[in-house]
């Protein structure tokens, strides 16, 4: 399999650091276009479609391998190998933030720096430790049942909730349309992979400097979880955003680009 073709890889820019940008579930790589436009004069930007997303080659997706975030982490490592790159700057949104953490824990030299945008170390509350993930176990199980019962119906409500910014409904409409392009079976698998993942025991193995960017009023990731995420990473720092909802790079690309660019480019900024 030609992984660059299967992931629909796009490369923009040819100077400065290599930046690999990975979208989340229901998203698509075009969501990164404004960020790429800001970075491309100073960096080589690579975007791609994750396995299971409608724009990727269907052969990439494995119901067995992608029932765990490990499958998505392996995809990132294999794609870097196919591209012939290491020591890259990794930017991951949501589930791809999770995948990036796993890839970095497995191979400390893969990434030089990481930007984790609205990612979560674990979506489920842990009353025993006081960790706030945002959802009870019952809420997660109820969501899985709703996905299996009528995915299109669930996607409509979930998409509008997750995007937020009701005053600009086109953002939610675009996300819902993208989300509904997933087949129900694939959606059931990948959402279970994301919402059943607990990265907390692995965070100490992430050696790269990390910026955790988190928007306000994110229905999927409370600020408490983002704060916990950043504090648990050996070299992690939280940067709260003014944007609201789970897709700050969609609703306010200039703020997200301004927040991550100095960190990505370092002395070259």
Backbone as CSV, one residue per row, in Angstrom:
resi,resn,N_x,N_y,N_z,CA_x,CA_y,CA_z,C_x,C_y,C_z
1,UNK,0.831,-1.205,0.000,0.000,0.000,0.000,0.868,1.258,0.000
2,UNK,0.542,2.180,-0.877,1.202,3.483,-0.907,0.545,4.352,0.158
3,UNK,1.205,4.524,1.289,0.579,5.224,2.412,0.352,6.699,2.121
4,UNK,1.225,7.310,1.361,1.018,8.721,1.064,-0.260,8.922,0.260
5,UNK,-0.505,8.028,-0.685,-1.730,8.114,-1.468,-2.937,7.706,-0.631
6,UNK,-2.798,6.644,0.156,-3.922,6.144,0.951,-4.398,7.175,1.963
7,UNK,-3.452,7.931,2.533,-3.805,8.978,3.498,-4.103,10.315,2.819
8,UNK,-4.028,10.334,1.480,-4.286,11.563,0.700,-3.387,12.704,1.187
9,UNK,-2.115,12.418,1.328,-1.159,13.384,1.871,-1.055,14.618,0.982
10,UNK,-1.032,15.769,1.627,-0.787,17.043,0.947,0.394,17.730,1.630
11,UNK,1.288,18.286,0.836,2.475,18.969,1.364,2.519,20.385,0.804
12,UNK,2.634,21.351,1.709,2.694,22.760,1.316,3.889,23.389,2.015
13,UNK,4.713,24.110,1.251,5.902,24.752,1.817,7.108,23.842,1.708
14,UNK,8.287,24.437,1.700,9.498,23.620,1.544,10.678,24.151,2.358
15,UNK,10.416,25.015,3.332,11.504,25.563,4.145,11.142,25.451,5.614
16,UNK,12.166,25.424,6.461,11.922,25.394,7.892,11.550,24.011,8.386
17,UNK,11.002,23.931,9.595,10.683,22.629,10.190,9.546,21.937,9.454
18,UNK,9.538,20.616,9.533,8.424,19.832,8.994,7.347,19.732,10.061
19,UNK,6.126,20.062,9.687,4.991,20.068,10.608,3.937,19.099,10.074
20,UNK,3.608,18.093,10.869,2.605,17.100,10.502,1.317,17.414,11.260
21,UNK,0.239,17.693,10.532,-1.022,18.099,11.143,-2.073,17.006,10.939
22,UNK,-2.629,16.513,12.040,-3.572,15.391,12.007,-4.932,15.823,12.528
23,UNK,-5.969,15.618,11.734,-7.320,16.034,12.124,-7.969,14.991,13.037
24,UNK,-9.092,15.366,13.631,-9.804,14.478,14.544,-10.967,13.770,13.884
25,UNK,-11.706,12.989,14.663,-12.852,12.248,14.146,-13.940,13.201,13.681
26,UNK,-14.469,12.925,12.510,-15.507,13.781,11.948,-14.955,15.009,11.258
27,UNK,-13.696,15.317,11.501,-13.058,16.443,10.831,-12.443,15.996,9.519
28,UNK,-11.737,16.899,8.876,-11.038,16.566,7.633,-9.824,17.479,7.510
29,UNK,-8.903,17.091,6.652,-7.639,17.822,6.610,-7.791,19.247,6.090
30,UNK,-8.874,19.546,5.391,-9.080,20.922,4.917,-9.316,21.898,6.074
31,UNK,-9.696,21.347,7.254,-9.829,22.215,8.425,-8.513,22.906,8.769
32,UNK,-7.399,22.309,8.347,-6.095,22.898,8.654,-5.682,23.991,7.667
33,UNK,-6.430,24.197,6.604,-5.972,25.102,5.539,-5.564,26.489,6.038
34,UNK,-6.344,27.154,6.907,-5.902,28.473,7.367,-4.628,28.412,8.209
35,UNK,-4.453,27.328,8.964,-3.238,27.176,9.765,-2.039,26.945,8.849
36,UNK,-2.240,26.108,7.837,-1.172,25.845,6.862,-0.785,27.131,6.137
37,UNK,-1.773,27.929,5.778,-1.491,29.195,5.092,-0.608,30.099,5.956
38,UNK,-0.850,30.093,7.258,-0.052,30.922,8.163,1.355,30.370,8.341
39,UNK,1.482,29.034,8.348,2.774,28.409,8.624,3.650,28.224,7.387
40,UNK,3.032,28.042,6.227,3.764,27.593,5.039,4.935,28.485,4.620
41,UNK,4.889,29.793,4.833,6.076,30.586,4.458,7.316,30.242,5.282
42,UNK,7.109,29.578,6.426,8.223,29.309,7.325,8.407,27.820,7.620
43,UNK,7.562,26.965,7.063,7.597,25.551,7.428,7.106,24.689,6.267
44,UNK,7.456,23.415,6.340,6.931,22.407,5.403,5.755,21.723,6.095
45,UNK,4.552,21.972,5.618,3.337,21.502,6.287,2.779,20.275,5.571
46,UNK,2.497,19.247,6.346,1.965,17.999,5.804,0.624,17.722,6.478
47,UNK,-0.431,17.612,5.677,-1.729,17.206,6.195,-2.113,15.876,5.568
48,UNK,-3.016,15.158,6.215,-3.427,13.844,5.713,-4.789,13.481,6.285
49,UNK,-5.408,12.476,5.701,-6.699,11.970,6.170,-6.473,10.731,7.013
50,UNK,-7.035,10.719,8.220,-6.814,9.592,9.117,-7.657,8.395,8.671
51,UNK,-7.232,7.198,9.079,-7.937,5.969,8.730,-9.383,6.026,9.204
52,UNK,-10.274,5.531,8.369,-11.686,5.532,8.700,-12.421,6.762,8.229
53,UNK,-11.689,7.865,7.998,-12.352,9.076,7.520,-12.734,8.873,6.054
54,UNK,-13.826,9.484,5.614,-14.328,9.225,4.268,-13.365,9.597,3.149
55,UNK,-12.448,10.523,3.396,-11.517,10.940,2.352,-10.326,10.012,2.209
56,UNK,-10.067,9.172,3.211,-8.936,8.248,3.158,-9.296,6.997,2.355
57,UNK,-8.277,6.290,1.904,-8.488,5.003,1.241,-9.174,4.061,2.231
58,UNK,-10.326,3.472,1.882,-11.008,2.560,2.805,-10.126,1.386,3.246
59,UNK,-9.139,1.024,2.433,-8.273,-0.099,2.782,-7.397,0.195,3.996
60,UNK,-7.259,1.467,4.342,-6.463,1.824,5.522,-7.115,1.354,6.813
61,UNK,-8.435,1.340,6.828,-9.156,1.092,8.070,-9.270,-0.396,8.354
62,UNK,-8.960,-0.772,9.597,-9.091,-2.142,10.053,-9.995,-2.170,11.279
63,UNK,-11.132,-2.885,11.234,-12.008,-2.944,12.409,-11.303,-3.489,13.644
64,UNK,-10.282,-4.319,13.427,-9.534,-4.867,14.559,-8.480,-3.882,15.044
65,UNK,-7.677,-3.375,14.124,-6.552,-2.514,14.510,-7.020,-1.170,15.029
66,UNK,-8.087,-0.650,14.460,-8.541,0.691,14.834,-9.628,0.692,15.897
67,UNK,-9.820,-0.449,16.555,-10.679,-0.448,17.739,-9.931,0.096,18.952
68,UNK,-8.653,0.409,18.746,-7.814,1.018,19.767,-7.093,2.215,19.163
69,UNK,-6.820,3.217,19.986,-6.050,4.374,19.512,-4.650,3.952,19.080
70,UNK,-4.185,2.828,19.572,-2.879,2.322,19.148,-2.815,2.176,17.637
71,UNK,-3.921,1.769,17.004,-3.937,1.644,15.553,-3.682,2.969,14.858
72,UNK,-4.264,4.036,15.385,-4.047,5.361,14.804,-2.624,5.861,15.078
73,UNK,-2.079,5.519,16.246,-0.695,5.881,16.557,0.269,5.163,15.615
74,UNK,0.005,3.904,15.352,0.837,3.166,14.402,0.773,3.789,13.016
75,UNK,-0.411,4.243,12.623,-0.548,4.907,11.324,0.347,6.132,11.234
76,UNK,0.398,6.916,12.312,1.246,8.110,12.318,2.709,7.729,12.148
77,UNK,3.154,6.712,12.885,4.547,6.276,12.785,4.859,5.741,11.388
78,UNK,3.945,4.949,10.835,4.161,4.391,9.499,4.153,5.481,8.435
79,UNK,3.320,6.491,8.613,3.291,7.590,7.655,4.593,8.385,7.710
80,UNK,5.098,8.639,8.921,6.382,9.338,9.045,7.490,8.547,8.346
81,UNK,7.461,7.232,8.507,8.455,6.388,7.851,8.329,6.483,6.333
82,UNK,7.105,6.439,5.826,6.886,6.536,4.388,7.323,7.887,3.834
83,UNK,7.168,8.921,4.648,7.593,10.266,4.242,9.094,10.463,4.388
84,UNK,9.737,9.562,5.148,11.171,9.685,5.400,11.502,10.812,6.361
85,UNK,10.630,11.042,7.349,10.848,12.148,8.289,10.863,11.642,9.723
86,UNK,11.657,12.308,10.531,11.678,12.129,11.980,11.930,13.504,12.597
87,UNK,11.818,13.573,13.904,12.072,14.829,14.600,11.176,15.940,14.052
88,UNK,9.925,15.572,13.749,8.988,16.533,13.169,8.167,17.189,14.275
89,UNK,7.560,18.313,13.943,6.601,18.948,14.833,5.234,18.327,14.548
90,UNK,4.599,17.815,15.583,3.312,17.144,15.415,2.199,18.006,15.981
91,UNK,1.163,18.208,15.183,-0.025,18.945,15.621,-1.213,17.996,15.488
92,UNK,-1.837,17.647,16.596,-2.956,16.713,16.560,-4.182,17.283,17.230
93,UNK,-5.324,17.151,16.571,-6.593,17.606,17.135,-7.391,16.419,17.658
94,UNK,-7.899,16.533,18.872,-8.838,15.574,19.439,-8.260,14.158,19.443
95,UNK,-8.876,13.208,18.723,-8.383,11.826,18.754,-6.961,11.742,18.229
96,UNK,-6.576,12.634,17.324,-5.206,12.605,16.806,-4.208,13.165,17.813
97,UNK,-4.685,13.954,18.769,-3.826,14.320,19.895,-3.508,13.081,20.710
98,UNK,-4.515,12.251,20.943,-4.315,10.991,21.665,-3.338,10.086,20.914
99,UNK,-3.549,9.948,19.608,-2.675,9.092,18.802,-1.241,9.598,18.838
100,UNK,-1.066,10.911,18.797,0.280,11.478,18.840,0.995,11.175,20.143
101,UNK,0.256,11.228,21.250,0.850,10.909,22.553,1.338,9.466,22.575
102,UNK,0.522,8.551,22.070,0.937,7.144,22.036,2.159,6.947,21.139
103,UNK,2.164,7.603,19.981,3.306,7.476,19.078,4.577,8.037,19.714
104,UNK,4.452,9.150,20.411,5.616,9.764,21.068,6.118,8.915,22.221
105,UNK,5.199,8.292,22.963,5.600,7.431,24.071,6.343,6.196,23.558
106,UNK,5.934,5.694,22.397,6.567,4.496,21.834,7.905,4.805,21.174
107,UNK,8.058,6.018,20.627,9.270,6.386,19.891,9.627,7.828,20.241
108,UNK,10.421,8.037,21.300,10.709,9.399,21.777,11.369,10.315,20.753
109,UNK,11.999,9.787,19.721,12.659,10.633,18.734,11.796,10.999,17.549
110,UNK,10.549,10.548,17.552,9.707,10.774,16.378,9.325,12.244,16.227
111,UNK,9.025,12.895,17.344,8.586,14.291,17.303,9.553,15.175,18.076
112,UNK,9.838,16.352,17.528,10.673,17.327,18.228,9.839,18.182,19.174
113,UNK,8.602,18.455,18.781,7.666,19.246,19.565,6.267,18.761,19.224
114,UNK,5.336,19.027,20.124,3.958,18.607,19.889,2.990,19.707,20.301
115,UNK,1.970,19.885,19.487,0.845,20.754,19.831,-0.391,19.859,19.875
116,UNK,-1.016,19.779,21.032,-2.203,18.949,21.219,-3.404,19.869,21.391
117,UNK,-4.274,19.851,20.404,-5.389,20.789,20.337,-6.681,20.096,20.768
118,UNK,-7.234,20.543,21.894,-8.480,19.983,22.424,-8.411,18.467,22.515
119,UNK,-7.295,17.979,23.023,-7.140,16.548,23.263,-7.440,16.221,24.716
120,UNK,-7.652,14.950,24.978,-7.961,14.516,26.341,-7.126,13.298,26.695
121,UNK,-6.614,13.233,27.920,-5.928,12.010,28.345,-6.900,10.886,28.658
122,UNK,-8.147,11.242,28.981,-9.179,10.252,29.301,-10.515,10.990,29.392
123,UNK,-11.522,10.494,28.677,-12.810,11.183,28.648,-13.703,10.839,29.835
124,UNK,-13.354,9.786,30.564,-14.240,9.290,31.621,-13.782,9.791,32.988
125,UNK,-14.726,10.305,33.763,-14.425,10.733,35.132,-13.886,9.556,35.951
126,UNK,-12.986,9.878,36.862,-12.428,8.863,37.760,-12.622,9.344,39.197
127,UNK,-13.755,9.011,39.797,-14.045,9.507,41.150,-13.010,9.081,42.188
128,UNK,-12.360,7.954,41.964,-11.379,7.468,42.938,-10.177,8.392,43.065
129,UNK,-9.799,9.043,41.948,-8.639,9.930,41.970,-9.030,11.406,41.913
130,UNK,-10.305,11.677,41.639,-10.735,13.060,41.488,-10.546,13.601,40.085
131,UNK,-10.092,12.757,39.158,-9.897,13.204,37.776,-11.247,13.487,37.123
132,UNK,-11.322,14.624,36.429,-12.545,15.033,35.738,-12.313,14.928,34.232
133,UNK,-12.920,13.918,33.624,-12.778,13.737,32.183,-13.898,14.357,31.382
134,UNK,-15.035,14.624,32.044,-16.154,15.263,31.375,-17.378,14.395,31.217
135,UNK,-17.211,13.056,31.332,-18.321,12.142,31.145,-18.279,11.040,32.204
136,UNK,-19.447,10.609,32.633,-19.509,9.409,33.456,-19.441,8.194,32.539
137,UNK,-19.156,7.053,33.120,-19.126,5.822,32.335,-20.485,5.554,31.701
138,UNK,-21.557,5.842,32.435,-22.903,5.618,31.904,-23.186,6.523,30.711
139,UNK,-22.741,7.781,30.775,-22.940,8.687,29.643,-22.218,8.186,28.395
140,UNK,-21.022,7.666,28.570,-20.276,7.116,27.436,-21.007,5.917,26.853
141,UNK,-21.464,5.012,27.713,-22.168,3.815,27.237,-23.477,4.193,26.543
142,UNK,-24.165,5.209,27.053,-25.398,5.674,26.412,-25.104,6.237,25.020
143,UNK,-23.983,6.940,24.878,-23.598,7.479,23.570,-23.315,6.351,22.586
144,UNK,-22.631,5.312,23.034,-22.371,4.164,22.158,-23.681,3.527,21.700
145,UNK,-24.631,3.396,22.614,-25.925,2.812,22.268,-26.656,3.672,21.239
146,UNK,-26.565,4.989,21.386,-27.208,5.897,20.435,-26.558,5.825,19.061
147,UNK,-25.225,5.715,19.030,-24.506,5.568,17.753,-24.968,4.313,17.034
148,UNK,-25.088,3.217,17.766,-25.469,1.945,17.173,-26.937,1.932,16.745
149,UNK,-27.783,2.665,17.450,-29.217,2.661,17.142,-29.533,3.471,15.887
150,UNK,-28.947,4.679,15.767,-29.217,5.552,14.613,-28.080,6.563,14.523
151,UNK,-27.045,6.196,13.803,-25.850,7.040,13.767,-26.138,8.412,13.174
152,UNK,-26.911,8.484,12.099,-27.180,9.781,11.464,-27.899,10.720,12.419
153,UNK,-28.877,10.189,13.160,-29.599,11.009,14.125,-28.667,11.483,15.229
154,UNK,-27.863,10.569,15.761,-26.928,10.926,16.825,-25.929,11.973,16.335
155,UNK,-25.433,11.799,15.119,-24.429,12.719,14.581,-24.965,14.144,14.495
156,UNK,-26.254,14.295,14.177,-26.829,15.628,14.090,-26.786,16.360,15.417
157,UNK,-27.202,15.683,16.480,-27.185,16.319,17.792,-25.786,16.486,18.334
158,UNK,-24.957,15.474,18.194,-23.593,15.512,18.709,-22.768,16.568,17.983
159,UNK,-22.937,16.635,16.665,-22.164,17.596,15.879,-22.457,19.029,16.262
160,UNK,-23.748,19.328,16.482,-24.104,20.701,16.849,-23.610,21.031,18.260
161,UNK,-23.697,20.051,19.162,-23.220,20.254,20.525,-21.712,20.478,20.549
162,UNK,-20.990,19.637,19.819,-19.532,19.676,19.879,-18.956,20.941,19.248
163,UNK,-19.552,21.363,18.138,-19.038,22.552,17.464,-19.357,23.812,18.255
164,UNK,-20.554,23.864,18.881,-20.926,25.073,19.600,-21.071,26.244,18.643
165,UNK,-20.877,27.462,19.137,-20.929,28.666,18.302,-22.227,28.716,17.492
166,UNK,-23.344,28.642,18.208,-24.653,28.575,17.561,-24.950,29.787,16.696
167,UNK,-24.295,30.894,16.965,-24.537,32.095,16.163,-23.968,31.961,14.745
168,UNK,-23.116,30.954,14.536,-22.564,30.687,13.203,-22.832,29.223,12.859
169,UNK,-24.072,28.902,12.468,-24.463,27.504,12.290,-23.726,26.776,11.174
170,UNK,-23.120,27.511,10.237,-22.438,26.823,9.137,-21.304,25.943,9.640
171,UNK,-20.672,26.308,10.764,-19.604,25.469,11.302,-20.149,24.098,11.693
172,UNK,-21.253,24.091,12.412,-21.863,22.822,12.819,-22.393,22.061,11.615
173,UNK,-22.994,22.763,10.664,-23.538,22.095,9.478,-22.439,21.364,8.715
174,UNK,-21.288,22.012,8.567,-20.161,21.391,7.870,-19.679,20.156,8.626
175,UNK,-19.585,20.273,9.951,-19.106,19.146,10.749,-20.087,17.972,10.698
176,UNK,-21.364,18.255,10.798,-22.367,17.192,10.751,-22.337,16.490,9.397
177,UNK,-22.220,17.259,8.338,-22.125,16.660,6.996,-20.912,15.752,6.899
178,UNK,-19.769,16.226,7.418,-18.541,15.422,7.392,-18.699,14.168,8.249
179,UNK,-19.292,14.324,9.418,-19.468,13.201,10.338,-20.373,12.132,9.732
180,UNK,-21.427,12.553,9.080,-22.373,11.598,8.505,-21.825,10.858,7.290
181,UNK,-20.695,11.293,6.784,-20.066,10.559,5.682,-19.389,9.279,6.175
182,UNK,-19.155,9.182,7.488,-18.629,7.930,8.041,-19.697,6.848,7.930
183,UNK,-19.280,5.626,7.633,-20.236,4.529,7.712,-20.536,4.264,9.185
184,UNK,-21.760,3.836,9.508,-22.096,3.580,10.918,-21.163,2.591,11.594
185,UNK,-20.739,1.552,10.882,-19.853,0.552,11.483,-18.493,1.156,11.822
186,UNK,-17.947,1.953,10.918,-16.669,2.607,11.176,-16.811,3.591,12.328
187,UNK,-17.878,4.368,12.321,-18.089,5.344,13.389,-18.178,4.658,14.746
188,UNK,-18.897,3.563,14.807,-19.018,2.834,16.064,-17.656,2.392,16.574
189,UNK,-16.808,1.925,15.668,-15.474,1.449,16.054,-14.586,2.591,16.524
190,UNK,-14.529,3.673,15.754,-13.559,4.722,16.065,-13.979,5.549,17.279
191,UNK,-15.279,5.760,17.459,-15.694,6.498,18.650,-15.478,5.669,19.910
192,UNK,-15.663,4.375,19.819,-15.331,3.524,20.963,-13.836,3.575,21.265
193,UNK,-13.020,3.573,20.220,-11.570,3.664,20.421,-11.211,4.930,21.191
194,UNK,-11.803,6.045,20.795,-11.471,7.320,21.432,-11.970,7.390,22.864
195,UNK,-13.237,7.089,23.064,-13.852,7.316,24.369,-13.531,6.229,25.389
196,UNK,-12.937,5.134,24.945,-12.504,4.096,25.889,-11.021,4.199,26.241
197,UNK,-10.327,5.178,25.682,-8.878,5.291,25.877,-8.537,6.030,27.175
198,UNK,-7.515,5.533,27.852,-6.973,6.201,29.044,-5.463,6.296,28.885
199,UNK,-4.990,7.484,28.561,-3.564,7.717,28.323,-2.792,8.046,29.595
200,UNK,-3.477,8.229,30.686,-2.828,8.787,31.870,-1.584,8.024,32.324
201,UNK,-1.568,6.688,32.266,-0.364,5.987,32.716,0.861,6.173,31.809
202,UNK,0.648,6.673,30.570,1.735,6.757,29.598,2.340,8.148,29.458
203,UNK,1.738,9.145,30.061,2.153,10.518,29.777,3.581,10.812,30.213
204,UNK,4.065,10.138,31.232,5.437,10.361,31.693,6.485,9.941,30.698
205,UNK,6.090,9.203,29.661,7.045,8.718,28.657,7.155,9.640,27.445
206,UNK,6.424,10.740,27.450,6.461,11.682,26.326,7.568,12.699,26.585
207,UNK,8.667,12.589,25.834,9.844,13.414,26.101,9.776,14.784,25.428
208,UNK,9.057,14.897,24.330,9.043,16.143,23.559,8.329,17.263,24.315
209,UNK,8.755,18.501,24.130,7.989,19.636,24.669,6.599,19.678,24.042
210,UNK,5.588,19.960,24.860,4.203,19.912,24.395,3.469,21.186,24.796
211,UNK,2.710,21.720,23.867,1.755,22.774,24.172,0.357,22.171,24.068
212,UNK,-0.388,22.250,25.144,-1.780,21.808,25.164,-2.650,23.042,24.951
213,UNK,-3.286,23.133,23.797,-4.176,24.252,23.483,-5.609,23.802,23.723
214,UNK,-6.342,24.576,24.494,-7.698,24.185,24.854,-8.642,25.373,24.778
215,UNK,-9.736,25.191,24.060,-10.729,26.259,23.945,-11.679,26.244,25.132
216,UNK,-12.447,27.299,25.238,-13.419,27.447,26.309,-14.686,26.647,25.995
217,UNK,-15.373,26.228,27.027,-16.688,25.593,26.899,-16.688,24.497,25.848
218,UNK,-15.724,23.613,25.927,-15.648,22.463,25.037,-16.492,21.341,25.649
219,UNK,-17.582,20.907,25.001,-18.432,19.868,25.577,-17.737,18.513,25.701
220,UNK,-16.643,18.318,24.965,-15.943,17.033,25.002,-14.785,17.026,25.992
221,UNK,-14.152,18.167,26.201,-12.954,18.228,27.048,-13.051,19.433,27.983
222,UNK,-13.344,19.218,29.255,-13.375,20.339,30.195,-11.973,20.896,30.426
223,UNK,-11.899,22.147,30.799,-10.600,22.765,31.036,-9.829,22.023,32.122
224,UNK,-10.537,21.438,33.078,-9.864,20.673,34.137,-9.085,19.501,33.569
225,UNK,-9.636,18.843,32.538,-8.933,17.721,31.913,-7.710,18.215,31.143
226,UNK,-7.848,19.345,30.455,-6.719,19.907,29.718,-5.605,20.324,30.671
227,UNK,-5.986,20.895,31.812,-4.994,21.300,32.808,-4.261,20.068,33.356
228,UNK,-5.022,19.022,33.644,-4.428,17.774,34.137,-3.458,17.214,33.090
229,UNK,-3.878,17.245,31.840,-3.070,16.759,30.715,-1.709,17.457,30.701
230,UNK,-1.738,18.771,30.694,-0.503,19.545,30.606,0.399,19.317,31.811
231,UNK,-0.192,19.230,32.993,0.610,19.062,34.205,1.215,17.675,34.310
232,UNK,0.577,16.676,33.703,1.082,15.303,33.773,2.199,15.032,32.770
233,UNK,2.310,15.849,31.736,3.380,15.682,30.752,4.691,16.226,31.308
234,UNK,5.817,15.554,31.069,7.097,16.023,31.610,7.457,17.449,31.198
235,UNK,7.101,17.821,29.960,7.399,19.176,29.480,6.156,19.726,28.799
236,UNK,5.065,19.752,29.546,3.801,20.209,28.998,3.375,21.548,29.570
237,UNK,2.745,22.358,28.731,2.260,23.669,29.157,0.893,23.904,28.534
238,UNK,-0.041,24.375,29.336,-1.398,24.649,28.879,-1.501,26.082,28.385
239,UNK,-2.124,26.241,27.233,-2.394,27.572,26.690,-3.899,27.667,26.399
240,UNK,-4.679,28.253,27.309,-6.129,28.394,27.070,-6.401,29.351,25.908
241,UNK,-7.428,29.035,25.146,-7.834,29.862,24.019,-9.146,30.579,24.345
242,UNK,-9.398,31.668,23.672,-10.664,32.371,23.839,-11.784,31.726,23.019
243,UNK,-11.423,31.022,21.960,-12.415,30.354,21.116,-13.214,29.349,21.938
244,UNK,-14.432,29.067,21.491,-15.308,28.144,22.206,-15.637,26.946,21.320
245,UNK,-15.941,25.818,21.981,-16.278,24.605,21.250,-15.062,23.711,21.048
246,UNK,-15.296,22.569,20.424,-14.263,21.546,20.282,-13.370,21.747,19.062
247,UNK,-13.698,22.713,18.212,-12.949,22.923,16.968,-12.462,24.375,16.875
248,UNK,-11.577,24.797,17.758,-11.139,26.196,17.724,-10.426,26.576,16.430
249,UNK,-9.750,25.625,15.791,-9.048,25.930,14.546,-10.017,26.150,13.385
250,UNK,-11.273,25.753,13.570,-12.302,25.997,12.564,-13.012,27.321,12.834
251,UNK,-13.372,27.568,14.100,-14.159,28.764,14.412,-13.297,30.010,14.563
252,UNK,-12.012,29.854,14.892,-11.130,31.015,15.035,-9.698,30.645,14.629
253,UNK,-9.466,30.397,13.343,-8.120,30.014,12.889,-7.034,31.027,13.234
254,UNK,-7.291,32.341,13.153,-6.206,33.276,13.481,-5.713,33.126,14.915
255,UNK,-6.638,32.904,15.867,-6.196,32.747,17.248,-5.349,31.496,17.416
256,UNK,-5.784,30.399,16.805,-5.044,29.141,16.932,-3.687,29.251,16.253
257,UNK,-3.644,29.834,15.072,-2.371,30.005,14.369,-1.415,30.874,15.184
258,UNK,-1.931,31.952,15.761,-1.081,32.839,16.564,-0.575,32.128,17.812
259,UNK,-1.397,31.245,18.380,-1.014,30.557,19.608,0.067,29.510,19.362
260,UNK,-0.007,28.810,18.237,0.934,27.710,18.028,2.171,28.074,17.209
261,UNK,2.086,29.115,16.395,3.195,29.402,15.473,4.525,29.672,16.175
262,UNK,4.593,30.523,17.193,5.906,30.749,17.831,6.518,29.471,18.391
263,UNK,5.695,28.626,18.976,6.195,27.364,19.530,6.675,26.434,18.441
264,UNK,5.932,26.352,17.338,6.300,25.472,16.239,7.603,25.918,15.588
265,UNK,7.727,27.211,15.353,8.873,27.720,14.607,10.069,28.049,15.475
266,UNK,9.866,28.231,16.751,10.980,28.523,17.643,11.716,29.775,17.206
267,UNK,13.027,29.683,17.105,13.848,30.846,16.745,13.603,31.308,15.330
268,UNK,12.939,30.448,14.521,12.697,30.832,13.120,11.463,31.700,12.990
269,UNK,10.681,31.841,14.095,9.433,32.605,14.008,9.712,34.076,13.724
